């Protein structure tokens, strides 16, 4: 069977995408080839997903007819790009999808001249199929390429299309955001412990409260402020807690966190 999907880098995010694409039958195992330098990781991916594996990036690039997904660390991109750029390809050029943080479309397109390129920023909840990925298209992409990218990342969550100028802001919000939420869950649980709850119960209450609230907002489509108002009764417990959060500049802290992470993403991109 023809190889359609090539993956360069079999790490956590690469495997997350691979596992969902195969589970959803978007690609058959026989249509996939993965390049991974570590022998133990190679063996795992081959046994777990029954896909072809190699240490040769060129092999992935020449055999994959539809997509080559770059899922390596940004620091090694230039070495891989030079390696792949030296490959003479006489076939139709596959779509290159990059999930390399901070590597702009211009840099990828200069490495792979006239190739269709899509840059993507998934986040870590993608590893459990609950992520959100922002994608932006390069100069040589068409609607078919965008459709392929939508299909790939829909396997691990939701997808939004944005101009590349907003990619750093996406990094600051949804890319870094899971850490902010994890910090909030930890702090809520600590508050429960401070109020006398056992640690395990406090953790469970905090986690399910955040999970349930997010699901409620998603499914009802109501504005977060409206939900807050519904929970907040006059002179009650919730408004007392909210007053303390406002006193501690809780909302401003989150806003500034997103702005700072965005600025740091811009610096790293340079």
C-alpha positions in Angstrom: 0.0 0.0 0.0 1.2 3.5 -0.8 2.8 5.5 2.0 0.7 8.6 2.6 1.7 9.9 6.0 5.3 10.6 7.1 6.2 11.5 10.7 9.7 13.0 11.5 10.0 12.7 15.3 8.3 10.0 17.3 8.1 11.9 20.6 5.0 12.6 22.8 3.2 14.9 20.4 4.1 13.0 17.3 2.8 9.8 18.9 -0.4 11.5 20.1 -1.2 12.5 16.5 -0.1 9.1 15.1 -2.2 7.1 17.6 -5.4 9.1 16.9 -4.9 9.1 13.1 -4.6 5.3 13.1 -7.4 4.8 15.7 -9.8 7.0 13.6 -8.7 5.1 10.4 -7.7 8.4 8.8 -4.5 6.5 7.8 -3.9 2.8 7.9 -0.7 1.6 9.6 0.6 0.4 6.2 0.3 4.0 4.9 2.5 5.4 7.6 6.3 5.8 8.0 8.0 7.3 11.1 11.6 8.5 11.4 12.9 8.3 14.9 16.6 8.2 16.0 16.2 6.2 19.3 16.2 2.4 18.8 14.0 1.8 21.8 11.5 4.3 20.7 11.5 2.9 17.2 10.7 -0.6 18.4 7.9 0.7 20.6 6.2 2.7 17.8 6.6 -0.3 15.4 5.1 -2.8 17.8 2.4 -0.5 19.2 1.1 0.9 15.9 2.5 -1.6 13.3 4.0 1.3 11.2 7.2 1.4 9.2 10.1 3.0 11.1 13.5 4.3 10.0 16.3 6.5 11.1 16.5 8.1 7.7 14.6 11.4 7.4 15.1 11.3 3.6 13.3 8.0 3.4 10.2 9.6 5.0 10.4 12.6 2.8 10.7 10.6 -0.5 8.1 7.9 0.4 5.3 9.9 2.0 3.0 11.0 -0.9 0.5 13.2 1.0 1.9 14.6 4.3 5.2 15.0 6.1 4.7 16.1 9.7 7.7 17.7 11.4 7.5 17.0 15.1 11.1 17.6 16.3 12.6 20.1 18.6 13.1 23.6 17.0 16.8 23.5 17.7 17.4 20.6 15.3 15.2 22.0 12.5 18.1 23.5 10.5 20.0 20.2 10.5 17.0 18.3 9.3 16.1 21.0 6.8 19.6 20.8 5.3 19.4 17.0 5.2 16.0 17.0 3.5 16.8 20.0 1.3 19.6 18.0 -0.3 17.1 15.3 -1.4 16.2 15.5 -5.1 12.5 14.7 -5.3 11.0 14.0 -8.7 7.5 13.3 -7.4 4.7 15.5 -6.3 5.7 17.5 -3.3 4.0 16.4 -0.1 2.4 18.9 2.3 4.8 19.8 5.0 3.1 20.4 8.4 5.3 21.8 11.1 4.5 21.8 14.8 7.9 23.4 15.7 7.4 26.2 18.2 8.8 29.6 17.1 9.9 28.5 13.6 8.1 30.8 11.1 6.6 29.8 7.7 9.3 31.9 6.0 12.1 29.8 7.5 10.4 26.5 6.6 9.6 27.7 3.1 13.1 28.9 2.5 14.3 25.4 3.4 11.8 23.6 1.2 11.4 25.8 -1.9 7.9 25.9 -3.4 6.6 23.2 -1.1 3.1 23.6 0.4 3.7 24.3 4.1 1.3 24.6 7.1 2.5 25.7 10.5 0.6 24.4 13.5 0.5 25.0 17.2 -1.2 22.1 19.1 -1.3 22.0 22.9 -0.6 19.2 25.4 -4.2 18.2 25.9 -3.9 16.8 22.3 -2.2 13.8 23.9 -5.7 12.8 25.3 -7.6 14.0 22.3 -8.8 17.2 24.0 -6.4 19.7 22.5 -6.9 22.7 20.3 -4.6 23.5 17.4 -4.1 26.7 15.5 -3.0 26.4 11.9 -1.7 28.9 9.3 -1.0 28.3 5.7 2.0 29.1 3.6 2.2 30.6 0.1 1.9 27.4 -1.8 -1.0 25.7 0.0 -4.5 25.3 -1.4 -7.9 24.3 0.0 -7.0 20.6 -0.3 -3.9 21.1 1.9 -5.9 23.0 4.5 -8.5 20.2 4.5 -5.7 17.6 5.1 -4.3 19.7 8.0 -7.8 20.1 9.5 -8.3 16.4 9.3 -5.0 15.6 10.9 -5.5 17.9 13.9 -9.2 17.2 14.3 -8.0 13.8 15.4 -6.6 15.3 18.6 -9.2 18.0 19.3 -10.5 21.3 17.8 -8.8 23.3 15.1 -8.8 27.1 14.3 -7.3 28.8 11.3 -5.4 32.1 12.0 -3.0 34.4 10.2 0.6 33.7 11.2 0.9 37.1 12.9 -1.3 35.7 15.7 0.7 32.5 16.3 2.7 34.0 19.2 -0.5 35.0 20.9 -1.8 31.5 20.4 1.4 30.2 22.0 0.8 32.5 25.0 -2.8 31.5 25.5 -3.5 27.9 24.5 0.1 26.7 24.1 1.2 27.8 27.6 -2.4 27.8 29.0 -2.4 24.2 30.3 0.3 25.2 32.8 -1.8 28.1 34.0 -4.8 25.8 34.5 -2.7 23.2 36.2 -1.5 25.9 38.6 -5.0 27.0 39.3 -6.1 23.4 40.0 -3.2 22.9 42.4 -4.0 26.2 44.1 -7.7 25.3 44.5 -6.7 21.9 46.0 -4.3 23.7 48.4 -7.2 26.0 49.4 -9.3 22.9 50.1 -6.5 21.5 52.3 -6.2 24.8 54.1 -9.9 24.7 54.8 -9.6 21.2 56.3 -10.2 18.8 53.4 -8.0 15.7 53.0 -5.6 16.1 50.1 -7.0 13.3 47.9 -10.5 14.7 48.2 -9.4 18.3 47.7 -7.5 17.2 44.5 -10.6 15.4 43.2 -12.9 18.3 43.9 -10.6 20.9 42.3 -10.0 18.9 39.2 -13.6 17.9 38.6 -14.8 21.5 39.3 -12.5 22.9 36.6 -13.3 20.0 34.1 -17.0 20.3 34.7 -17.1 24.1 34.5 -15.2 24.0 31.1 -17.6 21.4 29.8 -20.6 23.4 31.0 -19.4 26.6 29.3 -18.6 24.6 26.1 -21.9 22.8 25.9 -24.3 25.7 26.9 -22.3 28.4 25.0 -23.1 30.9 27.8 -20.7 33.7 28.5 -18.3 32.9 31.5 -19.6 36.1 33.2 -23.1 34.8 33.0 -22.2 31.5 34.7 -20.3 33.4 37.3 -23.4 35.5 38.0 -25.6 32.4 38.3 -23.3 30.9 41.0 -23.0 34.2 42.9 -25.9 34.9 45.2 -26.2 38.1 47.2 -24.2 38.2 50.4 -23.2 34.5 49.8 -20.0 32.4 49.8 -19.1 32.8 46.2 -19.0 36.6 46.2 -16.8 36.5 49.3 -14.4 34.3 47.4 -14.5 36.4 44.2 -13.8 39.6 46.3 -10.6 38.0 47.4 -9.7 37.0 43.9 -10.2 40.6 42.7 -8.2 41.9 45.6 -5.3 39.6 44.6 -5.7 40.7 40.9 -6.5 37.2 39.8 -7.8 38.2 36.3 -5.0 40.7 35.7 -2.4 38.0 36.6 -3.8 35.7 34.0 -4.0 38.5 31.4 -0.4 39.4 32.1 0.7 35.8 32.0 -0.7 35.4 28.4 0.9 38.7 27.4 4.3 37.8 28.8 4.2 34.3 27.2 3.3 35.9 23.9 6.2 38.3 24.2 8.6 35.5 25.1 7.4 33.5 22.0 8.1 36.5 19.8 11.7 36.7 21.3 12.3 33.0 20.7 11.1 33.4 17.1 13.8 35.9 16.4 
